[in-house]
């Protein structure tokens, strides 16, 4: 099978699928990306670059769309060269978020396209107006409505769509729900699992072990979208109530989602300036980004794992924390509620209820033996619904094979 994949960051959400395909052999795989990131034998990586940066003298609502058009155009130009060289895929897969899939069907009209659709924006009852501390301005509803032009272009270009969760599909207009299939990338439960012998060496020289009183918090970047500000303001009281508590915070100082700060500033620095003098920093360990194996040990030594999020894309780290047998205290926001049932496989709190967070986490830290059944149920939930090899990858592969078998039917 000839397969064309497109994602700005190699390998993106396609790591597990690529591993299966390259292990099988016999496939010709071309992967178009802007950042190749890592070597992978058996895959022909083709780097594309937009021919210019977006102009910033266009209307502000159009900045993101123009950037997406430039990415889509760059991908199409590379595909024209691939086609000229004789490469015509049986199936195409691509993430729609950066515009990369916009024009694939203009180059390969007979090849089916499976588009990855992650999030449909809304100006009301959504991430953009969720947090009163960071309220939307008057332009926000109109700006995010315009951002969806890219979503709509991608939806009309794709022959089939994929999204990881039911809630994420629900955000798209109902007319597209039949087009978009829910299929999570999956969690490798043989790799992500509890380890009662796990240890976590820290930069300070201290080492934490499974069974220690450890509170963990993980986010790609430490930002309000993932509740970092709520968590940090609860930390002084948590540390006061639990004198033996150690806190491990994984994440970088940038911004993945939401409002950016002036150059040189970070939400971490702002929150430490606000509350950092109220607790012993030797008990709070900021790790930055970690190698994957070290990150897993963070989850394995965790007594309580805190996961907060706006109504937004669900983090892989939540599923991985549950698969590792963590007791997850999560925000009672819609994406989390799809996975966590309060008191059964985790505990839910109101995102903004700092006192409730402190009470729930303090109680959980103090009685770990009472939460064993919840931790076991957390892992069981992932095994039953998100097992990479038993459920998600077979479903994913079925989609791909089905589309490839129907090459020419979507032209």
C-alpha positions in Angstrom: 0.0 0.0 0.0 1.2 3.5 -0.8 0.4 6.0 2.0 0.8 9.7 2.2 0.8 11.3 5.6 0.9 15.0 6.5 1.5 16.6 9.9 3.4 19.7 10.8 5.4 17.8 13.5 6.6 14.4 12.6 5.2 11.9 13.6 2.3 13.7 15.4 -0.7 11.5 16.1 0.5 8.9 13.7 3.3 7.3 15.7 1.6 4.0 16.6 0.1 3.6 13.1 3.5 4.2 11.5 5.2 1.7 13.8 2.7 -1.0 12.8 3.1 -0.2 9.1 6.9 -0.1 9.1 7.0 -3.4 11.2 4.8 -5.1 8.6 7.0 -3.9 5.7 5.8 -3.9 2.1 4.3 -0.3 2.3 5.6 2.8 0.6 5.2 5.6 3.0 5.8 9.3 2.4 5.4 11.7 5.3 5.2 15.4 4.6 6.2 17.6 7.6 7.6 21.0 8.5 9.7 19.7 11.4 11.1 16.2 10.9 12.2 15.8 14.5 13.5 12.2 14.5 14.8 9.5 12.2 12.6 6.6 11.2 13.8 3.9 8.9 11.3 2.8 6.3 9.6 6.2 6.0 10.4 8.8 3.2 10.2 12.1 5.0 9.7 15.1 2.8 10.1 18.5 4.5 7.9 21.3 3.2 8.2 25.1 3.9 5.7 27.8 3.2 7.2 30.2 0.6 6.7 33.2 2.9 5.4 34.2 6.3 1.8 35.4 6.7 1.4 39.1 6.1 0.4 40.9 9.3 -1.2 43.8 7.4 -4.3 41.7 6.6 -7.3 41.7 8.8 -6.5 40.2 12.2 -9.3 37.7 11.9 -7.6 36.3 8.8 -4.1 35.8 10.2 -4.6 32.1 11.2 -6.5 31.4 7.9 -3.7 32.9 5.8 -1.1 30.9 7.7 -3.2 27.7 7.0 -3.5 28.6 3.3 0.3 29.0 3.1 0.9 25.6 4.7 -1.7 24.0 2.5 -0.2 25.5 -0.6 3.3 24.4 0.4 2.1 20.8 0.9 0.3 20.8 -2.4 3.4 22.0 -4.3 5.4 19.2 -2.7 2.7 16.7 -3.7 2.8 17.9 -7.3 6.5 17.1 -7.4 5.8 13.7 -5.8 3.1 13.0 -8.4 5.4 14.0 -11.2 8.0 11.6 -9.8 5.5 8.7 -10.0 4.2 8.6 -6.4 0.4 8.4 -6.2 -0.9 7.2 -2.9 -3.7 4.7 -2.2 -4.7 6.7 0.8 -3.9 10.0 2.5 -3.9 11.0 6.1 -3.4 14.4 7.5 -4.1 16.8 10.4 -6.3 19.6 9.4 -5.3 22.0 12.1 -2.6 23.9 10.1 -4.2 23.8 6.7 -2.0 21.0 5.4 -4.9 18.9 4.1 -6.7 21.8 2.3 -5.5 21.0 -1.2 -4.4 17.4 -1.2 -7.5 16.3 -3.2 -6.7 18.9 -5.8 -3.4 17.1 -6.5 -4.7 13.5 -5.9 -8.5 13.7 -6.6 -8.9 9.9 -6.9 -7.1 9.1 -3.6 -9.3 9.0 -0.4 -8.3 11.5 2.4 -8.7 10.7 6.1 -8.6 14.1 7.9 -7.8 14.4 11.6 -10.1 17.0 13.1 -9.2 18.1 16.6 -11.3 21.1 17.6 -14.1 23.3 16.3 -14.0 26.8 17.8 -16.9 28.6 19.4 -17.2 32.1 20.9 -19.8 31.1 23.5 -20.0 28.2 26.1 -16.5 27.1 25.1 -12.8 27.5 26.0 -12.8 31.1 24.8 -15.3 32.4 27.4 -14.8 29.7 30.1 -12.4 31.5 32.5 -13.5 34.8 34.0 -9.9 35.7 34.9 -9.2 35.8 31.1 -12.4 37.0 29.6 -12.9 37.3 25.8 -12.8 40.7 24.2 -15.5 42.0 21.8 -13.6 40.5 18.8 -13.2 37.0 20.2 -16.5 35.4 19.0 -16.0 36.8 15.5 -12.4 36.0 15.4 -12.9 32.3 16.4 -15.8 32.0 14.0 -13.5 33.1 11.2 -10.9 30.6 12.4 -13.4 27.8 11.6 -13.1 28.6 7.9 -10.1 26.3 8.0 -12.1 23.6 9.7 -14.8 23.9 7.1 -12.4 23.8 4.2 -10.8 20.7 5.6 -14.1 19.0 6.3 -15.3 19.6 2.7 -11.9 18.3 1.4 -11.9 15.1 3.4 -13.6 11.8 2.4 -13.7 10.8 6.1 -12.7 12.4 9.3 -11.3 11.2 12.6 -11.4 12.7 16.1 -10.2 11.2 19.4 -13.3 11.7 21.6 -17.0 11.9 21.5 -17.0 15.3 23.0 -14.6 16.6 20.4 -16.9 15.4 17.7 -19.9 17.0 19.4 -18.2 20.4 19.0 -18.5 20.2 15.2 -21.7 21.1 13.4 -24.2 18.2 13.5 -24.2 18.0 9.7 -20.6 16.7 9.8 -21.0 14.1 12.6 -21.6 11.2 10.2 -18.4 12.2 8.4 -16.2 12.1 11.6 -15.5 8.8 13.2 -14.4 8.7 16.9 -11.1 6.9 17.1 -8.6 7.6 19.8 -4.9 7.0 19.0 -4.7 4.6 22.0 -2.6 4.0 25.1 0.0 1.3 25.1 -1.1 -0.4 28.3 1.9 -2.7 28.2 4.2 0.3 28.5 2.1 2.6 30.6 1.3 0.7 33.7 1.7 0.7 37.5 5.1 -0.1 38.9 5.2 -0.4 42.7 9.0 -0.4 42.5 9.2 2.9 40.6 11.7 5.6 41.7 12.1 9.1 40.4 15.4 10.8 40.8 15.1 14.6 41.0 17.5 17.3 40.0 17.8 18.3 43.6 19.4 15.0 44.4 16.3 13.7 46.1 14.6 10.6 45.0 10.9 9.8 45.2 9.4 6.3 45.3 6.0 4.7 44.7 4.2 4.9 48.0 5.7 8.3 48.9 3.3 11.2 49.4 3.6 12.8 45.9 1.2 15.1 44.1 1.8 15.3 40.3 0.7 17.8 37.7 1.5 17.5 34.0 1.0 19.8 31.1 3.0 20.4 27.9 3.2 24.0 28.9 2.2 25.5 32.3 -0.8 27.7 31.3 -4.3 28.6 32.3 -5.9 26.3 29.7 -4.7 23.4 31.8 -5.6 25.0 35.2 -2.0 25.9 36.2 -3.1 29.1 37.9 -5.8 27.3 39.9 -3.3 24.6 40.9 -0.6 27.1 42.0 -2.9 29.1 44.1 -4.0 26.0 45.9 -0.5 24.8 46.6 0.3 26.8 49.7 -2.7 25.4 51.6 -2.0 21.8 50.3 1.6 22.0 51.4 0.6 23.4 54.8 -1.9 20.7 55.4 0.4 17.9 54.3 3.8 18.5 55.8 5.4 15.5 54.1 4.0 16.3 50.6 6.3 16.5 47.6 4.9 18.1 44.4 6.2 17.3 40.9 5.2 19.7 38.1 6.0 18.6 34.6 5.8 21.1 31.7 7.6 23.9 29.9 7.2 27.7 30.4 5.7 28.5 27.0 2.1 28.7 25.9 0.4 25.9 23.8 -3.1 27.3 24.0 -4.8 30.5 24.9 -3.5 34.0 25.6 0.2 34.6 25.1 2.2 36.8 27.4 4.7 39.5 26.5 8.1 38.2 25.4 10.2 37.0 28.3 7.2 36.4 30.6 5.6 33.1 31.6 2.7 32.0 33.6 5.0 30.0 35.9 7.0 33.2 36.7 3.8 35.2 37.3 2.3 32.6 39.6 5.6 32.1 41.5 5.7 35.8 42.1 2.2 35.7 43.4 2.4 32.6 45.7 5.9 31.3 45.7 6.9 33.0 49.0 4.0 31.2 50.7 5.6 27.7 50.6 8.9 25.8 50.8 10.2 25.6 47.2 12.3 22.6 48.2 9.1 20.6 48.3 8.0 21.7 44.8 9.9 20.3 41.8 9.6 21.9 38.4 11.0 19.4 35.9 10.4 21.1 32.5 10.0 18.7 29.7 11.1 15.1 30.4 12.1 12.1 28.4 9.1 9.8 28.0 10.5 7.1 30.3 11.1 9.6 33.1 7.6 11.1 32.6 6.2 7.6 33.1 8.0 7.3 36.4 6.4 10.6 37.5 3.0 8.9 37.0 4.1 5.7 38.7 5.3 7.4 41.9 2.2 9.6 42.1 -0.2 9.3 45.0 -2.6 11.8 43.5 -2.5 13.2 40.0 -4.2 16.5 39.3 -5.6 17.2 35.9 -7.5 20.4 35.2 -8.6 21.7 31.8 -10.8 24.2 30.1 -13.5 22.7 27.8 -10.8 21.8 25.2 -8.9 19.0 23.7 -8.2 16.2 26.2 -4.6 15.6 27.0 -3.0 12.2 26.4 -1.5 12.6 29.9 -4.9 12.1 31.5 -5.3 8.7 29.8 -1.7 7.8 30.6 -2.1 8.8 34.3 -5.1 6.5 34.5 -3.3 3.6 32.7 -0.5 4.0 35.2 -2.9 3.5 38.1 -3.0 7.1 39.3 -5.7 8.4 41.5 -6.8 11.3 39.2 -8.5 14.4 40.6 -9.9 16.1 37.5 -11.9 19.1 36.7 -15.6 18.5 36.1 -15.4 19.8 32.5 -17.0 18.1 29.6 -13.9 16.4 28.0 -12.8 15.0 31.4 -16.3 13.8 32.2 -16.3 11.6 29.1 -13.5 9.6 30.7 -13.8 10.0 34.5 -16.8 9.0 36.5 -16.7 10.7 39.9 -16.0 8.3 42.7 -15.7 5.3 40.4 -12.5 5.7 38.4 -11.4 9.1 39.6 -12.6 12.2 41.4 -14.1 15.3 39.9 -14.0 18.9 41.2 -15.2 22.2 40.0 -12.4 23.8 37.9 -12.6 27.1 39.9 -13.3 25.7 43.4 -9.9 26.1 45.0 -11.3 25.1 48.4 -12.9 22.0 46.9 -9.6 21.1 45.2 -7.7 21.4 48.5 -10.2 19.3 50.4 -10.4 16.6 47.8 -6.7 16.3 47.2 -5.9 16.5 50.9 -8.3 13.7 51.8 -6.9 11.6 48.9 -3.3 12.1 50.0 -4.1 11.2 53.5 -5.9 7.9 52.9 -4.3 6.2 49.8 -5.5 2.8 50.9 -9.1 3.9 50.7 -8.6 4.9 47.0 -7.1 1.6 45.7 -10.3 0.5 44.1 -10.6 3.8 42.2 -7.0 3.5 41.0 -7.6 0.0 39.8 -10.8 1.1 38.1 -8.9 4.0 36.4 -6.6 1.5 34.7 -9.4 -0.8 33.9 -11.2 2.0 32.1 -8.3 2.6 29.8 -7.8 -1.1 29.2 -11.4 -1.5 28.2 -11.8 1.5 26.0 -8.4 2.9 24.9 -6.1 -0.1 24.7 -3.7 0.6 21.8 -3.2 -2.9 20.5 -6.5 -4.4 21.4 -8.9 -1.7 20.4 -7.7 1.6 19.0 -5.0 0.6 16.5 -7.2 -2.2 14.9 -10.0 0.4 14.6 -7.7 2.9 13.1 -6.2 0.4 10.7 -9.7 -0.7 9.6 -10.5 2.9 8.6 -7.3 3.3 6.6 -7.7 -0.1 4.8 -11.3 0.6 4.1 -10.5 3.9 2.4 -7.5 2.5 0.5 -9.8 -0.3 -0.8 -12.2 2.3 -2.2 -9.6 4.3 -4.1 -11.3 6.2 -6.9 -14.7 6.0 -5.3 -14.4 9.5 -3.8 -13.2 11.4 -6.8 
